[in-house]
Amino acid sequence: MKYTDEEMQRLPFTPRMKQVIDYSGMRFYNSTPMDIDGFIEKNNRAFVFYEYKLKGTPLAEGQQYAYVHLVDSLQAAGKKAVLFVCEHKAYDPTETVTAKTAMVTKYYCGKKWFNGVGKNAKDMTDAFFQYCENCKGWER
């Protein structure tokens, strides 16, 4: 089912988004679960991952490894995949982070890290999908 932007803002999931998941006791070898802040899948051909960080907060080493392995595995399977690391300035934890306007500080694609290019998450995602559409075999 497709939702408009207005409908997405009215969906009843917002209170659940604030619910904390306690992962204590969930250590396996040297790993614990992590969350993915955002994810888009398009036709089992393109995958976009988002990690949002408060300005000045680096991507944790374990998160970086997990995302790199995930993106690399999808690309090895012939898929298009990218991770956007985005920065926001919502210092008050009760303040909503607007995903589309958060600035991309770096991104990972094609076994390489790239610095952000002064664009927000929405613009970078549009550019990624435009790239995918220009690739041979891409279907909407």
One Martini backbone bead per residue (centre of mass of N, CA, C, O) as a GRO file, in nm:
protein
  140
    1MET     BB    1   0.097   0.035   0.022
    2LYS     BB    2   0.040   0.373  -0.048
    3TYR     BB    3   0.167   0.679   0.087
    4THR     BB    4   0.147   0.978   0.180
    5ASP     BB    5   0.302   1.215   0.356
    6GLU     BB    6   0.053   1.283   0.528
    7GLU     BB    7  -0.013   0.990   0.613
    8MET     BB    8   0.257   0.925   0.751
    9GLN     BB    9   0.215   1.143   0.980
   10ARG     BB   10  -0.063   0.982   1.085
   11LEU     BB   11   0.048   0.746   1.180
   12PRO     BB   12   0.033   0.532   1.482
   13PHE     BB   13   0.368   0.492   1.547
   14THR     BB   14   0.508   0.717   1.715
   15PRO     BB   15   0.502   0.604   2.008
   16ARG     BB   16   0.682   0.351   1.936
   17MET     BB   17   0.941   0.509   1.851
   18LYS     BB   18   0.995   0.583   2.171
   19GLN     BB   19   1.060   0.299   2.230
   20VAL     BB   20   1.263   0.113   2.421
   21ILE     BB   21   1.532  -0.112   2.356
   22ASP     BB   22   1.666  -0.372   2.549
   23TYR     BB   23   1.997  -0.533   2.495
   24SER     BB   24   2.048  -0.665   2.740
   25GLY     BB   25   2.184  -0.987   2.711
   26MET     BB   26   2.272  -0.958   2.375
   27ARG     BB   27   2.542  -1.122   2.363
   28PHE     BB   28   2.748  -1.225   2.074
   29TYR     BB   29   3.028  -1.263   2.148
   30ASN     BB   30   3.113  -0.926   2.029
   31SER     BB   31   2.794  -0.881   1.990
   32THR     BB   32   2.531  -0.645   1.932
   33PRO     BB   33   2.258  -0.502   1.874
   34MET     BB   34   2.121  -0.294   1.615
   35ASP     BB   35   2.005  -0.014   1.464
   36ILE     BB   36   1.803   0.116   1.199
   37ASP     BB   37   1.697   0.425   1.102
   38GLY     BB   38   1.694   0.351   0.782
   39PHE     BB   39   1.489   0.203   0.502
   40ILE     BB   40   1.519   0.107   0.151
   41GLU     BB   41   1.328  -0.084  -0.089
   42LYS     BB   42   1.372  -0.165  -0.451
   43ASN     BB   43   1.284  -0.434  -0.625
   44ASN     BB   44   1.535  -0.602  -0.524
   45ARG     BB   45   1.780  -0.371  -0.624
   46ALA     BB   46   1.755  -0.144  -0.395
   47PHE     BB   47   1.954  -0.004  -0.113
   48VAL     BB   48   1.880   0.204   0.176
   49PHE     BB   49   2.076   0.350   0.433
   50TYR     BB   50   2.032   0.499   0.767
   51GLU     BB   51   2.234   0.722   0.976
   52TYR     BB   52   2.169   0.905   1.270
   53LYS     BB   53   2.347   1.194   1.399
   54LEU     BB   54   2.470   1.387   1.613
   55LYS     BB   55   2.645   1.642   1.604
   56GLY     BB   56   2.975   1.501   1.634
   57THR     BB   57   2.885   1.200   1.599
   58PRO     BB   58   3.010   0.906   1.553
   59LEU     BB   59   3.046   0.619   1.407
   60ALA     BB   60   3.046   0.325   1.519
   61GLU     BB   61   3.246   0.066   1.466
   62GLY     BB   62   3.030  -0.159   1.459
   63GLN     BB   63   2.842  -0.018   1.262
   64GLN     BB   64   3.035   0.011   1.031
   65TYR     BB   65   3.085  -0.289   0.982
   66ALA     BB   66   2.793  -0.374   0.936
   67TYR     BB   67   2.730  -0.188   0.694
   68VAL     BB   68   2.957  -0.274   0.508
   69HIS     BB   69   2.874  -0.574   0.491
   70LEU     BB   70   2.591  -0.526   0.384
   71VAL     BB   71   2.655  -0.366   0.127
   72ASP     BB   72   2.860  -0.566   0.006
   73SER     BB   73   2.665  -0.810  -0.011
   74LEU     BB   74   2.461  -0.683  -0.202
   75GLN     BB   75   2.662  -0.617  -0.431
   76ALA     BB   76   2.758  -0.915  -0.473
   77ALA     BB   77   2.442  -0.980  -0.559
   78GLY     BB   78   2.371  -0.726  -0.768
   79LYS     BB   79   2.317  -0.481  -0.601
   80LYS     BB   80   2.207  -0.175  -0.487
   81ALA     BB   81   2.406   0.016  -0.240
   82VAL     BB   82   2.360   0.237   0.056
   83LEU     BB   83   2.513   0.462   0.295
   84PHE     BB   84   2.382   0.717   0.511
   85VAL     BB   85   2.539   0.969   0.697
   86CYS     BB   86   2.367   1.169   0.931
   87GLU     BB   87   2.308   1.509   1.042
   88HIS     BB   88   2.196   1.655   1.347
   89LYS     BB   89   2.039   1.930   1.578
   90ALA     BB   90   1.880   1.751   1.805
   91TYR     BB   91   1.960   1.789   2.128
   92ASP     BB   92   1.677   1.730   2.203
   93PRO     BB   93   1.530   1.418   2.256
   94THR     BB   94   1.224   1.538   2.199
   95GLU     BB   95   1.312   1.611   1.927
   96THR     BB   96   1.257   1.613   1.599
   97VAL     BB   97   1.384   1.445   1.324
   98THR     BB   98   1.450   1.554   1.000
   99ALA     BB   99   1.544   1.348   0.760
  100LYS     BB  100   1.559   1.514   0.483
  101THR     BB  101   1.754   1.761   0.616
  102ALA     BB  102   1.977   1.597   0.675
  103MET     BB  103   2.314   1.577   0.662
  104VAL     BB  104   2.555   1.439   0.466
  105THR     BB  105   2.878   1.331   0.573
  106LYS     BB  106   2.859   1.027   0.465
  107TYR     BB  107   2.933   0.751   0.232
  108TYR     BB  108   2.854   0.407   0.121
  109CYS     BB  109   3.002   0.275  -0.186
  110GLY     BB  110   3.180   0.056  -0.364
  111LYS     BB  111   3.399   0.009  -0.128
  112LYS     BB  112   3.345   0.322  -0.035
  113TRP     BB  113   3.426   0.627   0.103
  114PHE     BB  114   3.244   0.938   0.132
  115ASN     BB  115   3.200   1.257   0.133
  116GLY     BB  116   3.009   1.489   0.178
  117VAL     BB  117   2.823   1.736  -0.054
  118GLY     BB  118   2.604   1.931   0.085
  119LYS     BB  119   2.367   1.722   0.129
  120ASN     BB  120   2.077   1.580   0.176
  121ALA     BB  121   1.900   1.293   0.210
  122LYS     BB  122   1.700   1.342  -0.019
  123ASP     BB  123   1.900   1.422  -0.247
  124MET     BB  124   2.077   1.164  -0.229
  125THR     BB  125   1.851   0.965  -0.289
  126ASP     BB  126   1.770   1.074  -0.561
  127ALA     BB  127   2.051   1.029  -0.690
  128PHE     BB  128   2.061   0.723  -0.650
  129PHE     BB  129   1.805   0.655  -0.815
  130GLN     BB  130   1.905   0.783  -1.075
  131TYR     BB  131   2.142   0.597  -1.108
  132CYS     BB  132   1.978   0.335  -1.120
  133GLU     BB  133   1.805   0.413  -1.372
  134ASN     BB  134   2.081   0.422  -1.555
  135CYS     BB  135   2.095   0.130  -1.521
  136LYS     BB  136   2.112  -0.170  -1.631
  137GLY     BB  137   1.795  -0.327  -1.558
  138TRP     BB  138   1.623  -0.114  -1.452
  139GLU     BB  139   1.321  -0.116  -1.253
  140ARG     BB  140   1.021   0.032  -1.133
   0.00000   0.00000   0.00000
